[in-house]
Amino acid sequence: MHSSPQLPNRLARLNALSFGLVFGLLSGLGLWLASALALLSGSPGPRHALVLLRQYFPGYSPTPLGVWIGFFWAFALGFTLAVPTAWLYYRGVLRQITRVMRSASEAALTTYVAEIHVPFFALAFGLMSGLGLFLATIWLVIRHQPDAPLGPNLRLLSQYLPGYRVSLIGGLIGFAYLLLLGGIFFAAVGWIYNRLISSGSARAADSDGNPPH
């Protein structure tokens, strides 16, 4: 079976944009729902917690207008973080599928479940984790007012990430930390997933009397 050399790239871009739209919509709807519930409840506790998001989403507040402003910002942030992450991930998946297509029969492909390409998977989601913290840090630095404390809530991460602080250098340090830690975590997730897939495929092949693919 043959495919265009550019097909994996086109499919990766298409899947990444689709994933970004879905992730962005879910992020926006999640904040919209949380804001709407806080607004309807009338309790000051949830509203006070959500007001802290003003540091990242200008114009946001748990008010009838603010919930839609929050939806827009959460959608934009979710889409921005998800697209490069999904592109890297799908590049790995499609590379695995392309490799299998060169040697597998059509019948085998109908039951094939793609394994995760662990390096791409770990890099993609590690990058998303690191980029999220970096953008949050830089945004606070840009919007900082001289007479206000600089990121008191985000600064608490220094207890877990030595050397991190709310500054440009601190943002780069935080990015490196989460790129590494997120990469290790998602590499472990990918490895476990692949073991489960391989085990399941082997059991299915044994029950059918066919060699595993």
N, C-alpha and C positions, 0 to 999 in steps of 0.2 A: 504494500500500500504506500502511495506517495502523496506528499502534500507540498504546497508552495513553501519555500524557505521563509517567506515573510508571514506565513499564516500564524505561527505562534506569537509573533509580535503584535499582529492585528487583534488576535483573540485576547492577548494579555491586556491590551489597551481597552478593548471593549468591556471585558470583565472588570477591569479596575474602575472604569467610569461607572459601570452599573453598581458595583459594590460601594463606591463612594457616594452615589446618590442614595442608596438604601441606608448606609450608615449615617449619612448626613440627616436624612429624614427621621430616622429613629432617634438621633441625638436631639434634633429640634423638637420632636414630639415629646421626648422624655422630659426636657426642661419645661416645655409648654404645659404638660400635664402636672408636673410638680408645682409649677407656679399657680396654675388654675386651682389646684386643690388647696394650696396655702391661702390663696385669695378667698376661696369659698369658706374655708374653716374659720377665718377671722382670728385665728390664734397668732399672737405675735412671735412665738418661737420659730416656726418654720419660715415665716416671712423674714425674720431677722437673719436667719442662716442664708437664705437665698439672696438677700441684699448684698452679701459679700461678693457675689458674682459681678457686681458693677465694676470691680477692679479689672475684669477681663472683657466685659461686654458693655461698652458705653451706651447709656440710655436704658439699660435693662432695669426693671423693678417688677415685683409681683403685683402689678396693677393691670387693669384691662388692656391698656396699650402696651405696657411693658412685657406682657407674656408673648406678644407677637415679635417684639424686638428681640427678646431672648430666643425665640424660635429661629429667627434669621441668623443670629450669631452662632448658636449651637449647630445649626445646619452647616454654615460656612466652615466652622472649625472642624466638625466631623468629616466633611467632604475633603477638606485640605489634608487632613492627617491620613484619611483612609485611602486616597487614590494612589500615592506612591507606595504605601504599604501593600495594597492589593496587587499593584503591578509587579512588584518584586516577587510576591508570593505566587501569582499566576504564571510568571515566567518559569519558576521552578517546577510547578505542577505540569505545565505544558511541555517542558523539557523532558520530564519523566514519561509523559504520554507519547511524545514523538519517538523516544527511544524504544518504547514497547511496540509501537506501530510498525517499526522497521522489521521486527522479527515475529510478531504474534499473528496468528490467524484471525480472520474476521469473527469466527465463533468465540475465540478466546477474548477478543476485545469487548464483546457484549457483556461479559461478566467481570471485566477488569475494573478494579477500584484503584485509582491512582494513589500511590504513596506520596507522602510529603517529601519534597526535596529539602532536607533539613537545613543546609546552609542558607538557602534563600528564605525559608520560613523564619529562621532565627534572626537573620539580618533584617527582614521586613518588619517584624513586630518589635524587635529591639530598637530599630530606627524610629518606629512610631512612638514608642515609650519615651525615648530620649528627646525626640523632636517636640513632643508634647510638653515636657518639663522645660526645655529650652525656650520655647515660644512663650510659655506662661511667665517665665522669669524675665525675659526681655521686655515683654509687654508691661510688667510692673515697673521696670526701670524707666521705660519711656514715659509712662504716665505718672511717675512719682512727683508729688508736690513737696517742695522743700520743708514745709512746716508739718508734714505728715510722716508717720512711721513707714518705713519701706518694707512692704510685704511681710507683716508680722506672722501671718499664718503659714505662708510658704516657707518662711525661714526656719520653721520647726523641722523641716526635712534634714537640716544639718545634724540632727541627732542620729540619723540613720546613714547619711551620706557625708562623711567627714570632708571638710574643705568646701562644701557647697555653701553658697550664700546668694542673696538676691542682687546680682551684678552681672555684667557681661562675662567676666571670667568665671563666676560662679555658675552661670547658665551653661557654659561650655563644660565645666566639671560635672554638673548634673546630667548633661547630655551623655557624656562618656560613661558615667555610672549606670544610667538606665539602659544605654545601648548594650553595655556588657551584661548587666544583671538580667535585662529583658531577653537578650540573646541566649543566655544560658538557660533561662526558664523555658523559653519557647523551643529551644533545641531539645530539651528534655521532653517537652510535650510532643514534638514531632517524632522523636525516636520511639516513644511509647506507642504513639498512634501507628507508626510503621510496623512495630512488632505485633500489634493487635491485628492489623490488616494482613500481614504475612501469615500469622497463625490461622486466621479465619479462611484465607485463600487455600492454605494447605489442607484444612479440614474439609472444605468444600470439594477440593480436587480428589481427596481420598474417598469421599462418599460417592462421587461420580465415577470413580475408577479411572480418572485421568491424571496425568502428571501435572503438578502445580505449574502455573505460568509465572 
